[in-house]
Amino acid sequence: MKINWGTGIVLAFIGFIGFILFFVIRMSMDDKANHDLVTKDYYKKELQFQQEIDAEKEANAMPVKLQIQKTDKGVLIVFPKDLAPAEIKGNVSLYRPSNKHLDFNLPISLSNTHLLIPDKRLLDGRWDIKVMWTYNEKEYMVKKSITY
């Protein structure tokens, strides 16, 4: 039996459409493909974005900057030494882009100028760290991505 060129084109289209449908169905049924928004209240957080921009500008205008360092014991956040540690209030958000179940927040309560996030709370991989704090009624924010 011979197949003419018209039948060949129709078979090629049917094969291509079947190939695409197979991958669409496979990806939509796969549990590994996470289709959630990046954060839970994405649109609500977008409205607060200008406050974050202003807080970042305040942090960048400081003469001595906040430092985030990776150490053997964990992640060390060092605040400027000219700030009184007891008056620094806020929180540290650690966001894991690959798994939202690993995200966590830590409140800032300091007795000295540094805060250590222990090694046992951090898995290997990329972490987005956001430090939001207030000092003398001014808001400051520093964002940094690290690979642990």
C-alpha positions as CSV (number, residue, x, y, z in Angstrom):
1,M,0.0,0.0,0.0
2,K,1.3,3.4,-1.0
3,I,0.8,6.5,1.1
4,N,0.4,9.7,-1.0
5,W,1.8,13.0,0.2
6,G,-1.6,14.3,1.5
7,T,-2.0,11.3,3.8
8,G,1.6,11.8,5.0
9,I,1.0,15.4,5.9
10,V,-2.2,14.5,7.8
11,L,-0.3,11.7,9.7
12,A,2.5,14.1,10.5
13,F,0.1,16.6,12.0
14,I,-1.7,14.0,14.0
15,G,1.6,12.7,15.3
16,F,2.8,16.2,16.2
17,I,-0.5,17.1,18.0
18,G,-0.4,13.8,19.9
19,F,3.2,14.5,20.9
20,I,2.3,18.0,22.3
21,L,-0.8,16.7,24.1
22,F,1.2,14.0,25.7
23,F,3.6,16.5,27.3
24,V,0.9,18.9,28.3
25,I,-1.1,16.2,30.1
26,R,2.1,14.8,31.6
27,M,3.2,18.2,33.0
28,S,-0.2,19.1,34.4
29,M,-0.6,15.8,36.2
30,D,3.0,15.7,37.6
31,D,3.3,16.4,41.3
32,K,6.8,17.7,40.9
33,A,5.7,20.7,38.8
34,N,4.5,23.2,41.3
35,H,2.0,25.7,39.8
36,D,1.5,27.9,42.9
37,L,2.2,31.6,43.0
38,V,5.7,32.5,44.3
39,T,4.3,33.7,47.6
40,K,0.9,33.1,49.2
41,D,-0.4,36.8,49.2
42,Y,1.4,37.8,46.0
43,Y,-1.0,40.7,45.0
44,K,-1.3,42.0,48.5
45,K,2.5,42.2,48.8
46,E,2.8,44.0,45.5
47,L,0.9,46.9,46.9
48,Q,3.5,47.2,49.8
49,F,6.3,47.2,47.3
50,Q,6.9,51.0,47.6
51,Q,7.5,50.7,51.3
52,E,10.2,48.1,50.6
53,I,11.8,50.4,48.1
54,D,11.9,53.2,50.6
55,A,13.3,50.9,53.3
56,E,16.1,49.7,50.9
57,K,17.0,53.3,50.1
58,E,17.3,54.0,53.9
59,A,19.5,51.0,54.4
60,N,21.8,51.9,51.4
61,A,22.1,55.5,52.7
62,M,23.6,54.2,56.0
63,P,27.3,54.9,56.4
64,V,28.0,51.4,57.7
65,K,26.0,48.7,55.9
66,L,24.4,45.5,57.3
67,Q,26.4,42.4,56.3
68,I,25.2,38.9,55.6
69,Q,27.9,36.3,55.8
70,K,28.0,32.5,55.3
71,T,30.0,30.8,58.0
72,D,30.6,27.2,59.2
73,K,28.0,27.7,62.0
74,G,25.3,29.1,59.7
75,V,24.4,32.5,58.3
76,L,25.7,35.5,60.3
77,I,23.9,38.8,60.0
78,V,26.0,41.6,61.4
79,F,24.3,45.0,62.1
80,P,26.3,48.2,62.2
81,K,28.1,48.7,65.5
82,D,27.0,52.3,65.9
83,L,23.3,51.1,66.4
84,A,22.1,50.1,69.9
85,P,21.2,46.4,69.6
86,A,18.3,46.6,72.1
87,E,16.5,49.1,69.9
88,I,16.7,47.1,66.7
89,K,13.3,45.3,66.1
90,G,12.1,43.4,63.1
91,N,12.4,40.0,61.4
92,V,14.5,38.0,59.0
93,S,12.7,36.1,56.3
94,L,14.4,33.2,54.6
95,Y,12.8,32.1,51.4
96,R,13.6,28.9,49.5
97,P,12.5,29.3,45.8
98,S,12.5,25.6,45.2
99,N,10.3,24.6,48.2
100,K,7.9,26.8,50.0
101,H,7.7,24.4,52.9
102,L,11.3,25.3,53.9
103,D,10.6,29.1,54.2
104,F,10.7,30.5,57.7
105,N,10.9,33.8,59.6
106,L,13.0,34.7,62.6
107,P,12.3,37.7,64.9
108,I,15.2,40.0,65.6
109,S,16.0,40.3,69.3
110,L,19.7,41.2,69.8
111,S,21.9,41.4,72.8
112,N,24.9,42.2,70.6
113,T,25.3,43.4,67.0
114,H,25.0,40.1,65.3
115,L,22.4,37.4,64.7
116,L,23.2,33.8,63.8
117,I,20.9,31.6,61.8
118,P,22.0,28.0,62.7
119,D,23.4,25.6,60.2
120,K,20.8,22.9,61.1
121,R,17.9,25.1,59.8
122,L,19.4,25.6,56.4
123,L,19.6,23.0,53.6
124,D,22.0,23.2,50.7
125,G,20.8,25.3,47.9
126,R,19.7,28.9,47.1
127,W,18.2,31.0,49.9
128,D,16.7,34.5,49.5
129,I,17.2,36.5,52.7
130,K,15.3,39.6,53.5
131,V,16.1,41.5,56.7
132,M,13.5,44.1,57.7
133,W,14.2,46.1,60.8
134,T,13.3,49.4,62.5
135,Y,15.6,51.7,64.4
136,N,14.5,55.1,65.7
137,E,11.2,54.7,64.0
138,K,12.8,54.4,60.5
139,E,12.4,51.2,58.5
140,Y,15.4,49.5,56.8
141,M,15.6,46.5,54.6
142,V,18.3,44.5,53.0
143,K,17.8,41.6,50.5
144,K,20.5,39.1,49.5
145,S,20.6,35.7,47.8
146,I,23.1,33.1,49.0
147,T,23.8,29.6,48.0
148,Y,24.3,27.5,51.1
